[in-house]
């Protein structure tokens, strides 16, 4: 099949000169579906393509965004919250339970502050009783890595609403912002809740699969590419999936090895493949291999890493994904771009660099460093750098795919 846009350079120039029409196409597609309120998308840029390699609906890095982009996030939060309920005043922020991670507390403080810039009151609360057992109280006072002070209130779910544990009175939330990826599902009867919860609590990692997301992304990217006559290989990584895997017993490893070799045959010589746990998060459950034989000969230590993830979640399916070798560098270290989005609109980002890793490796690992990347100045055709424009569009397409994925998960609840 012939396309008008067949190279990475042509893609960059097209998106720069057609910025408004490209985003109008995404806006129209997004208007038909509920978008995740928050998202982050890891984007890799190689010599030949741009491709999203991960998507998270409950991002934990708002502290890595520049101040100007946080103002943009606040505007987008305000716009969405007012759509939910004009005059909305009170937001409940439900975080992860790993509150001993002081960098996560930096993120939580920045997320809370950004929401407050949207003219709402924000209360951080948690129904996880284990958080409060050590202190013996129902209210935590915490300090983040950067010295920010945070309070977390103990909540209890009863009859469709969250109550303050001590008083058994309603918090009075108008909406809940969920910042807990539910690798282990929270024991809450979400179907009975009386107020909106965003992003959907049914899209946690207890139910979500990377393999499903990238299936939706492939369909979305192909539709977008067909509309603008773009070679779809320029904006996606090839992948396949293997189910019913057990890294402990080695069940399914032969099939993974076969899929790895099959994918490598379609890629340039010297390429590598990412084997990712389909429900993995925080960079866990990832191996980078150059042959199927590397899967077969995995030692016990590597298999253990691939077997169990956050919250002791056992991985049973894997995504076999083309390794997109990054050409992006910062201080001579390999880097990749992460774009943050609010309600499906690109609103900030950062570069993840890792001087301890190679250009084909998983950079979300020990040694990584974050560098802010401001996106707020992208407004119209050519009013930005080409690279930032392409990252933004790829991330928006990934969120559009996630909205189809979320719709599918909601139908399964």
C-alpha positions in Angstrom: 0.0 0.0 0.0 1.3 3.5 -0.9 1.2 6.4 1.6 1.9 10.1 1.2 4.0 10.1 4.4 6.6 7.3 4.4 9.5 8.6 6.5 10.1 9.9 10.0 11.2 13.3 8.7 8.0 13.5 6.6 5.9 12.6 9.7 7.6 15.3 11.7 7.0 18.0 9.1 3.4 16.9 8.5 2.5 17.1 12.2 4.2 20.5 12.6 2.4 22.0 9.5 -0.9 20.3 10.2 -0.9 20.6 14.0 -4.5 21.9 14.3 -6.1 19.5 11.9 -4.3 16.5 13.5 -5.5 17.5 16.9 -9.0 18.2 15.7 -9.2 14.6 14.4 -8.2 13.3 17.9 -10.6 15.8 19.6 -13.5 14.5 17.5 -12.6 10.8 18.2 -12.2 11.6 22.0 -15.5 13.4 22.2 -17.3 10.1 21.6 -15.8 8.4 24.7 -15.0 9.1 28.3 -11.3 9.9 28.6 -9.1 8.8 31.5 -8.8 11.9 33.7 -5.1 11.4 34.2 -2.6 9.5 32.0 1.0 9.2 31.3 2.5 7.7 28.2 6.1 6.6 27.6 7.2 7.5 24.1 10.3 6.1 22.4 11.9 7.8 19.4 14.3 5.7 17.2 16.0 6.5 13.8 12.9 5.4 12.0 9.8 5.9 14.1 8.0 7.2 17.2 6.1 4.7 19.3 4.3 4.6 22.7 5.7 1.8 24.8 3.6 2.1 27.9 0.4 3.8 29.2 -0.6 4.4 32.8 -4.0 5.8 34.0 -2.8 6.5 37.5 0.6 8.3 37.0 2.9 9.0 39.9 5.2 11.7 38.6 3.4 15.1 38.7 6.5 16.3 40.7 8.5 15.9 37.6 6.5 18.4 35.5 7.5 22.0 35.1 5.5 24.8 36.9 4.1 26.2 33.7 2.8 22.7 32.7 1.2 22.3 36.1 -0.8 25.5 35.5 -2.0 23.9 32.2 -2.9 20.7 34.1 -4.9 22.8 36.6 -6.9 24.5 33.7 -7.7 21.1 32.3 -8.7 19.7 35.7 -11.0 22.7 36.2 -12.6 22.2 32.8 -13.3 18.5 33.4 -14.5 18.9 36.9 -16.9 21.7 36.0 -18.3 19.4 33.3 -19.0 16.8 35.9 -20.7 19.2 38.2 -20.9 23.0 37.8 -19.6 24.6 41.0 -17.9 21.4 42.1 -16.0 22.2 45.3 -14.6 19.1 47.1 -12.3 16.4 45.7 -11.2 13.2 47.5 -7.8 12.1 46.4 -7.3 8.4 47.0 -3.5 7.5 46.8 -1.3 4.4 46.6 -0.6 2.9 50.0 3.2 3.0 49.7 3.4 6.2 51.7 6.9 5.4 52.9 8.1 6.3 49.4 9.0 10.0 49.9 9.3 10.6 46.2 5.7 9.4 45.7 4.7 11.9 48.5 6.4 14.7 46.4 4.2 13.6 43.5 1.1 13.5 45.7 1.7 17.0 47.1 2.1 18.4 43.5 -1.0 16.6 42.3 -3.0 18.0 45.3 -1.6 21.5 44.7 -2.5 21.4 41.0 -6.0 20.3 41.8 -6.3 23.2 44.3 -5.3 25.6 41.5 -8.5 24.4 39.9 -10.4 26.2 42.8 -11.4 23.0 44.7 -10.8 21.7 48.2 -8.7 18.5 48.1 -8.6 15.9 50.9 -6.3 13.0 50.7 -7.8 9.9 52.2 -7.4 6.1 52.2 -9.6 3.2 53.1 -6.5 1.0 53.6 -6.6 0.3 57.3 -3.1 -1.1 57.3 -1.8 2.5 56.7 -3.0 3.5 60.1 -2.2 0.5 62.2 1.4 1.5 63.1 0.4 4.9 64.5 -2.8 3.7 66.1 -4.5 6.9 64.9 -6.8 7.6 62.0 -4.9 10.5 60.5 -1.4 10.5 59.1 1.0 13.5 59.0 3.7 12.8 56.5 6.7 14.7 55.0 7.8 14.2 51.4 11.4 14.0 50.1 11.4 17.8 49.3 10.0 18.6 52.8 6.3 19.1 51.8 3.8 18.3 54.6 0.9 16.0 53.8 -2.1 14.7 55.7 -3.9 11.5 54.9 -7.3 10.8 56.5 -8.6 7.3 57.2 -11.8 6.6 55.3 -14.4 3.9 55.5 -16.7 2.8 52.7 -20.4 2.3 53.8 -23.6 2.3 51.8 -22.1 3.9 48.7 -20.0 6.6 50.2 -16.8 7.3 52.0 -17.1 8.2 55.7 -14.5 9.8 58.0 -13.5 6.8 60.2 -13.5 8.7 63.5 -16.8 10.6 63.2 -18.6 8.2 60.7 -19.7 11.4 58.9 -19.5 11.7 55.1 -16.5 13.5 53.7 -18.9 15.2 51.3 -16.8 14.6 48.2 -18.3 15.7 44.9 -15.8 13.5 43.0 -12.9 11.1 43.7 -9.6 11.2 41.9 -8.2 7.8 42.0 -4.4 7.7 42.1 -4.1 4.0 43.0 -3.4 1.6 40.2 -5.0 -1.3 42.1 -2.4 -3.9 41.3 -4.2 -5.4 44.3 -7.9 -4.3 44.0 -9.2 -2.2 46.9 -12.0 -4.0 48.8 -14.6 -1.5 47.8 -18.0 -2.2 46.1 -17.4 0.4 43.4 -20.7 -0.3 41.6 -22.6 1.2 44.5 -20.7 4.4 44.9 -22.8 7.5 44.6 -20.3 9.9 43.1 -17.9 9.8 40.0 -14.6 8.1 40.5 -11.9 9.2 37.9 -10.1 7.4 36.3 -12.4 4.4 36.4 -11.7 2.1 39.3 -12.4 -0.8 36.9 -9.3 -0.1 34.9 -6.8 -1.0 37.6 -4.0 -3.5 36.9 -6.0 -6.3 38.7 -8.0 -6.3 35.4 -6.1 -4.2 32.8 -3.7 -5.9 30.4 -1.0 -4.2 28.3 -1.8 -6.7 25.5 -5.3 -5.3 25.3 -4.1 -1.7 25.4 -1.7 -2.2 22.5 -4.4 -4.0 20.5 -6.6 -0.9 20.8 -3.6 1.3 20.1 -2.9 -0.6 16.8 -6.5 -0.1 15.7 -6.4 3.6 16.7 -3.1 4.3 15.0 -4.2 2.5 11.8 -7.4 4.6 11.6 -5.4 7.8 12.2 -2.8 6.8 9.7 -5.4 5.9 7.0 -7.1 9.3 7.4 -3.9 11.2 6.9 -2.2 8.7 4.5 0.7 8.0 7.0 2.6 4.7 7.0 1.3 3.3 10.3 4.7 1.7 11.0 6.0 5.2 11.8 3.9 5.5 14.9 3.8 2.1 16.6 5.9 -0.8 17.8 5.1 -4.3 16.6 4.0 -6.8 19.2 2.3 -10.1 20.0 1.0 -11.7 23.2 1.3 -15.0 25.0 -1.2 -16.2 27.6 -1.1 -18.9 30.3 2.5 -18.3 31.3 4.2 -19.4 34.5 7.8 -18.3 34.8 8.2 -20.3 38.0 7.4 -23.7 36.4 8.6 -22.5 32.9 5.2 -23.2 31.4 4.7 -21.2 28.2 8.4 -20.2 27.9 8.8 -22.2 24.6 5.9 -20.2 23.1 7.3 -16.9 24.3 10.7 -17.9 22.7 8.9 -18.7 19.4 7.1 -15.3 19.4 10.4 -13.5 20.2 12.2 -15.1 17.2 9.2 -14.6 14.9 9.1 -10.8 15.8 12.9 -10.5 15.4 12.7 -11.9 11.9 10.6 -8.9 10.9 13.0 -6.3 12.5 16.4 -5.0 11.4 19.4 -7.1 12.3 20.7 -6.4 15.8 17.2 -5.5 17.2 16.0 -6.5 20.6 12.6 -7.4 22.0 10.9 -6.3 25.2 9.1 -9.1 27.0 6.8 -7.4 29.5 4.4 -8.8 32.0 1.0 -7.7 30.7 -0.1 -6.4 34.1 3.3 -5.0 35.2 3.8 -1.5 36.4 6.6 0.6 37.9 9.0 -0.9 35.3 8.5 -4.4 36.9 8.3 -7.6 35.0 10.4 -6.6 32.0 13.2 -8.4 30.2 15.0 -7.3 27.1 16.2 -10.1 24.8 18.0 -10.6 21.5 16.8 -14.2 20.8 14.2 -16.7 21.8 17.1 -18.8 23.3 17.6 -16.1 26.0 14.0 -16.9 27.2 14.6 -20.6 27.3 17.9 -20.2 29.3 16.6 -17.6 31.8 18.1 -18.2 35.2 16.0 -18.5 38.4 16.7 -14.9 39.4 15.4 -13.5 36.2 12.4 -15.8 36.1 11.5 -14.7 39.7 11.6 -11.1 38.5 9.2 -11.9 35.6 6.9 -14.1 37.8 5.8 -11.7 40.5 5.1 -7.9 40.4 3.8 -5.1 42.6 1.6 -6.3 45.5 2.7 -9.9 44.8 0.6 -10.0 41.7 1.5 -13.1 39.7 2.1 -12.5 36.0 0.4 -15.0 33.7 0.5 -13.3 30.3 3.2 -11.3 28.5 3.5 -8.7 25.8 6.3 -9.3 23.3 7.1 -5.9 21.9 9.5 -4.5 19.4 12.4 -2.9 21.1 12.4 0.7 19.9 16.0 1.8 20.3 16.1 5.4 21.6 18.1 8.0 19.8 17.2 10.6 22.5 20.0 11.6 24.8 20.5 13.9 27.8 24.0 14.6 29.1 25.1 11.8 26.8 22.8 9.3 28.6 20.0 7.4 26.8 16.6 8.9 27.4 12.9 8.5 26.6 10.0 10.9 26.9 7.0 10.6 29.2 4.0 12.7 28.4 1.4 13.6 31.0 -2.2 14.1 29.9 -5.3 15.4 31.7 -8.7 14.4 30.1 -6.9 13.3 27.0 -5.0 16.5 26.3 -1.2 16.7 26.5 -0.3 18.9 29.4 3.3 18.2 30.5 6.1 15.8 30.4 9.7 14.9 31.3 12.6 12.9 30.0 13.6 9.8 31.8 17.4 9.3 31.4 19.5 6.4 32.7 23.3 6.6 32.4 23.5 3.0 33.7 21.5 1.6 30.7 22.0 1.2 27.0 19.8 2.7 24.2 17.8 -0.6 23.8 17.3 -1.2 27.5 14.5 -0.6 29.9 15.3 2.9 31.3 12.7 2.7 34.1 15.2 1.0 36.4 17.7 1.8 39.1 19.9 4.8 38.0 17.1 6.7 36.3 17.0 10.5 36.4 14.2 12.9 35.5 14.5 16.1 33.4 11.5 18.4 33.0 10.1 18.9 29.5 7.7 21.8 29.1 4.8 21.4 26.6 2.6 24.4 27.4 3.8 26.5 24.5 2.4 24.2 21.8 -0.6 26.1 20.6 -0.9 26.1 16.8 0.8 25.2 13.5 4.6 25.4 13.9 4.4 27.3 17.2 6.6 24.6 18.9 9.5 22.3 18.2 8.8 19.4 15.9 9.8 16.7 18.4 7.5 18.0 21.2 4.6 18.1 18.7 5.1 14.5 17.7 5.4 13.3 21.3 2.2 15.0 22.1 0.2 13.5 19.2 1.5 10.0 19.9 0.6 10.3 23.6 -2.9 11.6 22.7 -3.5 8.6 20.3 -2.4 6.3 23.2 -5.0 7.9 25.5 -7.6 7.6 22.8 -6.8 3.8 22.6 -7.0 3.7 26.5 -10.5 5.2 26.3 -11.6 2.3 24.0 -9.9 -0.1 26.4 -11.7 1.5 29.4 -15.0 1.2 27.7 -14.3 -2.5 27.2 -13.4 -2.9 30.9 -16.5 -1.1 32.0 -18.6 -3.5 30.0 -17.0 -6.4 31.9 -17.5 -5.0 35.4 
